[in-house]
Each structure stands twice: as structure tokens, then as C-alpha cells.
Amino acid sequence: MPEAEIRRLPVWGKAIRLCHWGLALSVLALLFSGWLIRWAPERAPSMEEIHFVSAAVTIAVLLVRLWLLFAGKGTATLNNLLPSRHSLGQAWAVLRSYLTLGKIRLPRWYAHNPLWAPLYLLLFLVLLIQAGSGLLLLNQITLLGDLSMRQVHVNGYYLIMGFTLLHILASFFHDAKGEGSDISAMVNGQRIFIIESPTASSPQADNVVVSLDTAKFRKSEKP
């Protein structure tokens, strides 16, 4: 049986971790306060201030995160979220693992989950549209031509709510079935990698084992 070495490698910088948790907490506050404003009108006056403050935090953090896409370093940059032929194959393997509830083992990757990475870009776009429609509604602008800003804002709410629920479920799934310490990595910045001898002949080696050289290569190219 080949010997294996477990290493913790730095993957997430402080800036991207702060953006992640800043967006996570402010978006959750927006979803909760928005739900109360819509479905419990009697609570609206007390929730509106929370909603506005959370929106301001979300916009500020989102702008920083978008700046990091183009001016940041390491795993915070845009090329780490764009799909490639390799990452698309891994994304399909992640989806198969989800659909089989972990019976098919998760593949290995260095930083961003290959299935979720391009979805983050879509989330950023939806958040920008949500921020724009919210600012227009705040200024009593409810229509742009025939387009209802209120309906755009409601639709954006449901999209972000769906993404958030799926993301939370996926996080627990990866913590239970994965080997990369994904949740704690977004706290301390380090993921776990299992490194085996290149001569390992396990039939599942391509899916289960990542060499340190491969990890370093993916860090500079694609997640």
C-alpha cells in the first residue's frame, strides 16, 4: 500500500476570505429582512433599516470582490473562476457525486470547486442587478420602460435565496464527504491535500489523489 502524506497548503488569502464572509453575512441579513418586509408587513418599519444597512455592506464588499477579480492575486482572480476543459470534466464529477449522495467520490481540485466557480460569477452579476434595482426603487423609480424594477428585485431575491440554500447544503456535503477541509479552509485559508507517491497504482488514483506538483500547477492555472 503506497504511503500517503497529508499536507495543509495555503489557498485562500485574507482578502478573499473577508469578502466571502462579508457577502455571506450581509446577504443572509438581506434575505431575512427582505422576507419579513414582504411577508410580514407589520415588521417592515423595523426591518427596513436593517435591509438598507445590509445592502450597503453587500455593495461595498461586492465592489471589493470585483476589484480582486481583476487586480487581486492568487485564487482571487478571474481566471480561477472561468471554466476550462479540465474543470468542466471535474464539474461533471462533482455533480455526479452530489446526485449519488457521495457514492461516487469527489474529484480533487486546488482552490475553487469546479462546479461552483462559474456560478460565483453569475451570483456577482445577479447581486449587481439586485443592487441597481434596489437603488432605483429607493429613489421611487419603479419602471425602466416596460421593465418592473420591483419584479426584477423579487426575482433576484428568489435566485439568491436558491443559490444560498444550495451553497449551504453543498458546504455540509463537502464537509461530510470531501477530504479538503473546505469549511475550515475559508476560515484559516488552508486546505488539506493527500499526497501519495507518483508510483501509486490505485485504480481510483486519478480521482482521489493529488500530487503536490499538480496542486501547484493548478494554483497558477485553473482551480
NORKA-V840621 format. One record per pair of residues at least 12 apart in sequence whose C-alpha atoms are under 10 Angstrom apart, sorted by the first residue. I is the first residue (numbers start at 1). J is the second residue. D is the distance in Angstrom with one decimal. If there is no record, write none. Layout:
BEGIN
i=I j=J d=D
i=I j=J d=D
END
This chain:
BEGIN
i=1 j=200 d=8.2
i=1 j=201 d=9.2
i=1 j=202 d=9.0
i=2 j=196 d=6.8
i=2 j=197 d=6.6
i=2 j=198 d=9.3
i=2 j=199 d=8.0
i=2 j=200 d=5.9
i=2 j=201 d=8.4
i=2 j=202 d=8.8
i=3 j=195 d=8.6
i=3 j=196 d=6.1
i=3 j=197 d=6.7
i=3 j=200 d=8.7
i=4 j=193 d=10.0
i=4 j=194 d=6.4
i=4 j=195 d=5.6
i=4 j=196 d=4.5
i=4 j=197 d=7.1
i=4 j=200 d=9.6
i=4 j=209 d=9.3
i=5 j=193 d=8.2
i=5 j=194 d=5.7
i=5 j=195 d=5.0
i=5 j=196 d=6.2
i=5 j=197 d=8.8
i=5 j=211 d=9.9
i=6 j=192 d=6.8
i=6 j=193 d=5.8
i=6 j=194 d=4.6
i=6 j=195 d=6.2
i=6 j=196 d=8.8
i=7 j=190 d=9.5
i=7 j=191 d=8.2
i=7 j=192 d=5.6
i=7 j=193 d=5.3
i=7 j=194 d=6.5
i=7 j=195 d=7.4
i=7 j=212 d=8.9
i=8 j=180 d=9.0
i=8 j=181 d=9.4
i=8 j=185 d=9.4
i=8 j=189 d=9.5
i=8 j=190 d=5.8
i=8 j=191 d=5.4
i=8 j=192 d=4.5
i=8 j=193 d=6.2
i=8 j=194 d=8.9
i=9 j=110 d=9.4
i=9 j=185 d=9.6
i=9 j=189 d=8.4
i=9 j=190 d=5.2
i=9 j=191 d=5.6
i=9 j=192 d=6.5
i=9 j=193 d=7.4
i=9 j=212 d=9.4
i=9 j=215 d=9.3
i=9 j=216 d=9.7
i=10 j=111 d=9.7
i=10 j=185 d=8.6
i=10 j=188 d=8.6
i=10 j=189 d=5.7
i=10 j=190 d=4.3
i=10 j=191 d=6.6
i=10 j=192 d=9.1
i=11 j=74 d=8.2
i=11 j=75 d=7.0
i=11 j=76 d=9.7
i=11 j=110 d=7.6
i=11 j=111 d=6.2
i=11 j=112 d=9.3
i=11 j=185 d=7.8
i=11 j=186 d=9.0
i=11 j=188 d=9.4
i=11 j=189 d=5.7
i=11 j=190 d=5.5
i=11 j=191 d=6.4
i=11 j=192 d=9.7
i=11 j=219 d=8.2
i=12 j=74 d=8.2
i=12 j=75 d=6.6
i=12 j=76 d=7.8
i=12 j=111 d=7.7
i=12 j=112 d=9.5
i=12 j=185 d=7.3
i=12 j=186 d=6.8
i=12 j=187 d=8.9
i=12 j=188 d=8.1
i=12 j=189 d=4.5
i=12 j=190 d=6.7
i=12 j=191 d=8.5
i=13 j=72 d=10.0
i=13 j=73 d=8.7
i=13 j=74 d=7.9
i=13 j=75 d=7.8
i=13 j=76 d=7.8
i=13 j=186 d=9.1
i=13 j=188 d=9.0
i=13 j=189 d=6.2
i=13 j=190 d=9.1
i=14 j=186 d=9.3
i=14 j=187 d=9.1
i=14 j=188 d=8.6
i=14 j=189 d=7.3
i=15 j=64 d=8.9
i=15 j=65 d=8.4
i=15 j=68 d=8.3
i=15 j=72 d=8.9
i=15 j=73 d=9.9
i=15 j=76 d=8.3
i=16 j=64 d=9.2
i=16 j=65 d=7.2
i=16 j=68 d=7.9
i=16 j=69 d=9.8
i=16 j=72 d=9.1
i=16 j=73 d=9.8
i=16 j=74 d=9.9
i=16 j=75 d=8.3
i=16 j=76 d=6.1
i=16 j=77 d=9.7
i=16 j=186 d=8.8
i=16 j=189 d=9.3
i=17 j=76 d=9.5
i=17 j=185 d=9.1
i=17 j=186 d=5.9
i=17 j=187 d=6.9
i=17 j=188 d=8.5
i=17 j=189 d=7.4
i=18 j=61 d=8.6
i=18 j=65 d=9.5
i=18 j=186 d=9.1
i=18 j=187 d=9.1
i=19 j=58 d=9.4
i=19 j=60 d=9.6
i=19 j=61 d=5.9
i=19 j=62 d=7.5
i=19 j=63 d=9.6
i=19 j=64 d=7.4
i=19 j=65 d=6.2
i=19 j=66 d=9.9
i=19 j=68 d=9.6
i=20 j=61 d=8.7
i=20 j=62 d=9.4
i=20 j=65 d=8.5
i=20 j=186 d=8.0
i=20 j=187 d=9.8
i=21 j=61 d=9.5
i=21 j=186 d=8.5
i=21 j=187 d=8.9
i=22 j=54 d=9.9
i=22 j=57 d=7.7
i=22 j=58 d=7.3
i=22 j=60 d=9.4
i=22 j=61 d=6.4
i=22 j=62 d=8.8
i=23 j=54 d=9.5
i=23 j=55 d=10.0
i=23 j=57 d=8.0
i=23 j=58 d=5.7
i=23 j=59 d=8.8
i=23 j=60 d=9.3
i=23 j=61 d=6.4
i=23 j=62 d=7.1
i=23 j=65 d=9.3
i=24 j=58 d=8.8
i=24 j=164 d=8.6
i=25 j=54 d=8.6
i=25 j=57 d=9.5
i=25 j=58 d=8.8
i=26 j=50 d=9.8
i=26 j=51 d=9.1
i=26 j=53 d=8.7
i=26 j=54 d=5.1
i=26 j=55 d=7.2
i=26 j=56 d=8.8
i=26 j=57 d=6.4
i=26 j=58 d=5.6
i=26 j=59 d=9.4
i=26 j=61 d=9.1
i=27 j=51 d=9.6
i=27 j=54 d=7.2
i=27 j=55 d=7.8
i=27 j=57 d=9.0
i=27 j=58 d=6.7
i=27 j=127 d=9.3
i=27 j=157 d=10.0
i=27 j=160 d=8.4
i=27 j=161 d=9.1
i=27 j=164 d=8.8
i=28 j=54 d=8.8
i=28 j=160 d=9.6
i=28 j=161 d=8.7
i=28 j=164 d=8.3
i=29 j=47 d=9.9
i=29 j=50 d=7.5
i=29 j=51 d=7.1
i=29 j=53 d=9.3
i=29 j=54 d=6.2
i=29 j=55 d=8.8
i=29 j=58 d=9.8
i=30 j=47 d=9.5
i=30 j=48 d=9.7
i=30 j=50 d=7.8
i=30 j=51 d=5.4
i=30 j=52 d=8.3
i=30 j=53 d=9.0
i=30 j=54 d=5.9
i=30 j=55 d=6.7
i=30 j=58 d=8.7
i=30 j=157 d=9.0
i=31 j=51 d=8.5
i=31 j=54 d=9.6
i=31 j=157 d=7.1
i=31 j=158 d=9.1
i=31 j=160 d=8.2
i=31 j=161 d=6.9
i=31 j=164 d=9.5
i=32 j=47 d=9.0
i=32 j=50 d=9.7
i=32 j=51 d=8.6
i=32 j=161 d=9.7
i=33 j=46 d=9.2
i=33 j=47 d=5.5
i=33 j=48 d=7.3
i=33 j=49 d=9.2
i=33 j=50 d=6.8
i=33 j=51 d=5.7
i=33 j=52 d=9.5
i=33 j=54 d=9.1
i=34 j=47 d=7.8
i=34 j=48 d=8.2
i=34 j=50 d=9.4
i=34 j=51 d=6.7
i=34 j=52 d=10.0
i=34 j=154 d=9.4
i=34 j=157 d=8.2
i=35 j=47 d=9.6
i=35 j=157 d=9.0
i=36 j=48 d=9.4
i=37 j=51 d=9.0
i=38 j=154 d=9.5
i=52 j=134 d=9.4
i=52 j=135 d=9.8
i=52 j=138 d=9.5
i=55 j=127 d=10.0
i=55 j=130 d=9.5
i=55 j=131 d=7.4
i=55 j=134 d=8.6
i=55 j=135 d=9.5
i=56 j=131 d=9.0
i=58 j=127 d=8.5
i=58 j=128 d=9.8
i=58 j=131 d=8.6
i=59 j=127 d=8.2
i=59 j=128 d=7.9
i=59 j=130 d=9.7
i=59 j=131 d=6.9
i=59 j=132 d=9.7
i=62 j=124 d=7.3
i=62 j=127 d=8.0
i=62 j=128 d=8.1
i=62 j=131 d=10.0
i=63 j=124 d=9.5
i=63 j=128 d=9.2
i=65 j=77 d=9.3
i=65 j=124 d=8.9
i=66 j=78 d=8.8
i=66 j=121 d=9.5
i=66 j=124 d=8.0
i=69 j=81 d=9.0
i=69 j=121 d=9.9
i=74 j=111 d=9.8
i=74 j=219 d=7.3
i=74 j=220 d=7.4
i=74 j=221 d=9.7
i=75 j=110 d=9.4
i=75 j=111 d=6.8
i=75 j=112 d=7.8
i=75 j=218 d=10.0
i=75 j=219 d=7.1
i=75 j=220 d=8.4
i=75 j=221 d=9.6
i=75 j=222 d=8.9
i=75 j=223 d=8.0
i=76 j=111 d=9.7
i=76 j=112 d=9.5
i=78 j=117 d=9.8
i=78 j=118 d=9.8
i=78 j=121 d=8.8
i=78 j=222 d=10.0
i=79 j=220 d=9.4
i=79 j=221 d=7.6
i=79 j=222 d=6.8
i=79 j=223 d=8.7
i=80 j=111 d=8.1
i=80 j=112 d=7.2
i=80 j=113 d=10.0
i=80 j=114 d=9.3
i=80 j=117 d=7.6
i=80 j=118 d=9.1
i=80 j=218 d=9.2
i=80 j=219 d=8.3
i=80 j=220 d=8.7
i=80 j=221 d=7.3
i=80 j=222 d=5.2
i=80 j=223 d=5.5
i=81 j=111 d=9.7
i=81 j=112 d=7.2
i=81 j=113 d=9.1
i=81 j=114 d=8.1
i=81 j=115 d=9.8
i=81 j=116 d=8.6
i=81 j=117 d=4.8
i=81 j=118 d=5.4
i=81 j=119 d=8.5
i=81 j=120 d=7.6
i=81 j=121 d=7.3
i=81 j=222 d=7.8
i=81 j=223 d=7.3
i=82 j=114 d=9.2
i=82 j=117 d=7.1
i=82 j=118 d=5.9
i=82 j=119 d=9.6
i=82 j=120 d=9.8
i=82 j=121 d=8.5
i=82 j=222 d=7.9
i=82 j=223 d=8.9
i=83 j=114 d=7.5
i=83 j=115 d=8.9
i=83 j=117 d=7.7
i=83 j=118 d=6.5
i=83 j=222 d=8.0
i=83 j=223 d=8.7
i=84 j=114 d=9.2
i=84 j=221 d=9.9
i=84 j=222 d=7.5
i=84 j=223 d=9.3
i=86 j=114 d=9.1
i=86 j=222 d=8.4
i=86 j=223 d=9.2
i=87 j=109 d=8.7
i=87 j=112 d=9.9
i=87 j=113 d=8.9
i=87 j=114 d=5.3
i=87 j=115 d=7.8
i=87 j=117 d=9.3
i=87 j=222 d=7.4
i=87 j=223 d=7.0
i=88 j=114 d=6.9
i=88 j=115 d=7.4
i=89 j=107 d=9.7
i=89 j=114 d=8.6
i=89 j=115 d=9.3
i=90 j=106 d=8.7
i=90 j=107 d=6.4
i=90 j=108 d=8.1
i=90 j=109 d=8.1
i=90 j=113 d=8.8
i=90 j=114 d=6.1
i=90 j=115 d=7.4
i=90 j=207 d=9.2
i=90 j=223 d=9.8
i=91 j=106 d=9.7
i=91 j=107 d=8.7
i=91 j=113 d=7.7
i=91 j=114 d=4.9
i=91 j=115 d=4.2
i=91 j=116 d=8.0
i=91 j=117 d=9.2
i=92 j=107 d=9.6
i=92 j=114 d=8.7
i=92 j=115 d=7.3
i=93 j=105 d=8.2
i=93 j=106 d=6.7
i=93 j=107 d=6.4
i=93 j=108 d=9.8
i=93 j=114 d=9.3
i=93 j=115 d=8.8
i=93 j=207 d=9.0
i=94 j=106 d=5.6
i=94 j=107 d=6.6
i=94 j=108 d=9.4
i=94 j=113 d=8.4
i=94 j=114 d=7.8
i=94 j=115 d=6.6
i=94 j=116 d=9.5
i=95 j=114 d=9.8
i=95 j=115 d=7.2
i=97 j=173 d=9.8
i=97 j=177 d=9.2
i=98 j=170 d=8.2
i=98 j=173 d=8.1
i=98 j=174 d=9.5
i=98 j=177 d=9.9
i=101 j=173 d=8.3
i=101 j=177 d=8.8
i=102 j=173 d=8.1
i=102 j=174 d=9.1
i=102 j=176 d=9.0
i=102 j=177 d=6.2
i=102 j=178 d=8.8
i=103 j=177 d=9.2
i=104 j=177 d=10.0
i=104 j=207 d=9.8
i=105 j=177 d=7.8
i=105 j=178 d=8.1
i=105 j=204 d=9.2
i=105 j=207 d=7.4
i=105 j=208 d=7.5
i=106 j=174 d=8.6
i=106 j=177 d=7.7
i=106 j=178 d=6.5
i=106 j=179 d=8.7
i=106 j=207 d=7.1
i=106 j=208 d=7.5
i=107 j=178 d=8.8
i=107 j=179 d=9.8
i=107 j=204 d=9.9
i=107 j=205 d=9.9
i=107 j=206 d=8.0
i=107 j=207 d=4.7
i=107 j=208 d=6.1
i=107 j=209 d=8.4
i=107 j=210 d=9.2
i=108 j=178 d=9.0
i=108 j=179 d=8.6
i=108 j=180 d=8.2
i=108 j=193 d=8.7
i=108 j=194 d=9.6
i=108 j=206 d=8.5
i=108 j=207 d=6.3
i=108 j=208 d=6.3
i=108 j=209 d=6.9
i=108 j=210 d=6.4
i=108 j=215 d=9.2
i=108 j=223 d=9.7
i=109 j=180 d=8.8
i=109 j=193 d=9.3
i=109 j=207 d=9.6
i=109 j=208 d=10.0
i=109 j=209 d=9.8
i=109 j=210 d=7.8
i=109 j=214 d=9.2
i=109 j=215 d=7.4
i=109 j=218 d=7.7
i=109 j=219 d=9.3
i=109 j=222 d=9.0
i=109 j=223 d=6.0
i=110 j=180 d=8.9
i=110 j=191 d=8.3
i=110 j=192 d=9.6
i=110 j=193 d=8.5
i=110 j=210 d=8.7
i=110 j=212 d=9.8
i=110 j=214 d=8.6
i=110 j=215 d=5.5
i=110 j=216 d=8.0
i=110 j=217 d=9.0
i=110 j=218 d=6.2
i=110 j=219 d=6.3
i=110 j=220 d=9.9
i=110 j=222 d=8.3
i=110 j=223 d=5.5
i=111 j=180 d=9.5
i=111 j=182 d=9.2
i=111 j=185 d=9.8
i=111 j=190 d=9.8
i=111 j=191 d=8.2
i=111 j=215 d=8.9
i=111 j=218 d=8.2
i=111 j=219 d=7.2
i=111 j=222 d=8.5
i=111 j=223 d=5.1
i=112 j=182 d=9.6
i=112 j=219 d=9.9
i=112 j=222 d=8.7
i=112 j=223 d=5.3
i=113 j=182 d=9.4
i=113 j=223 d=7.1
i=114 j=222 d=9.0
i=114 j=223 d=6.4
i=116 j=167 d=8.6
i=116 j=170 d=9.7
i=117 j=223 d=8.3
i=119 j=163 d=8.9
i=120 j=163 d=9.5
i=123 j=156 d=9.8
i=123 j=159 d=8.7
i=123 j=160 d=7.3
i=123 j=163 d=8.0
i=123 j=164 d=9.9
i=126 j=153 d=9.8
i=126 j=155 d=9.7
i=126 j=156 d=6.4
i=126 j=157 d=9.2
i=126 j=159 d=8.0
i=126 j=160 d=7.6
i=127 j=153 d=10.0
i=127 j=156 d=7.7
i=127 j=157 d=9.3
i=127 j=159 d=9.8
i=127 j=160 d=8.0
i=128 j=156 d=9.9
i=129 j=149 d=9.9
i=129 j=152 d=8.2
i=129 j=153 d=8.1
i=129 j=156 d=7.8
i=130 j=149 d=9.3
i=130 j=152 d=7.5
i=130 j=153 d=5.7
i=130 j=154 d=8.8
i=130 j=155 d=9.0
i=130 j=156 d=6.0
i=130 j=157 d=7.8
i=130 j=160 d=9.4
i=131 j=153 d=8.6
i=131 j=156 d=9.7
i=132 j=149 d=9.0
i=132 j=152 d=9.9
i=132 j=153 d=9.0
i=133 j=148 d=9.2
i=133 j=149 d=5.5
i=133 j=150 d=7.4
i=133 j=151 d=9.3
i=133 j=152 d=6.9
i=133 j=153 d=5.9
i=133 j=154 d=9.7
i=133 j=156 d=9.4
i=134 j=149 d=7.9
i=134 j=150 d=8.2
i=134 j=152 d=9.2
i=134 j=153 d=6.7
i=134 j=154 d=10.0
i=135 j=149 d=9.8
i=136 j=149 d=7.4
i=136 j=150 d=9.3
i=137 j=149 d=6.8
i=137 j=150 d=7.1
i=137 j=153 d=8.9
i=171 j=183 d=6.7
i=178 j=208 d=9.9
i=179 j=191 d=8.9
i=179 j=192 d=6.9
i=179 j=193 d=7.5
i=179 j=194 d=8.2
i=179 j=208 d=9.1
i=180 j=192 d=4.7
i=180 j=193 d=6.3
i=180 j=194 d=8.7
i=181 j=193 d=9.0
i=193 j=209 d=8.2
i=193 j=210 d=7.0
i=193 j=211 d=8.3
i=193 j=212 d=8.0
i=193 j=215 d=8.5
i=194 j=208 d=8.5
i=194 j=209 d=6.2
i=194 j=210 d=6.5
i=194 j=211 d=7.6
i=194 j=212 d=8.6
i=195 j=208 d=9.8
i=195 j=209 d=6.5
i=195 j=210 d=5.9
i=195 j=211 d=5.1
i=195 j=212 d=6.3
i=195 j=213 d=9.5
i=195 j=214 d=9.9
i=195 j=215 d=9.7
i=196 j=209 d=6.8
i=196 j=210 d=7.5
i=196 j=211 d=6.5
i=196 j=212 d=8.8
i=197 j=209 d=9.6
i=197 j=210 d=9.9
i=197 j=211 d=7.9
i=198 j=210 d=9.6
i=198 j=211 d=7.4
END
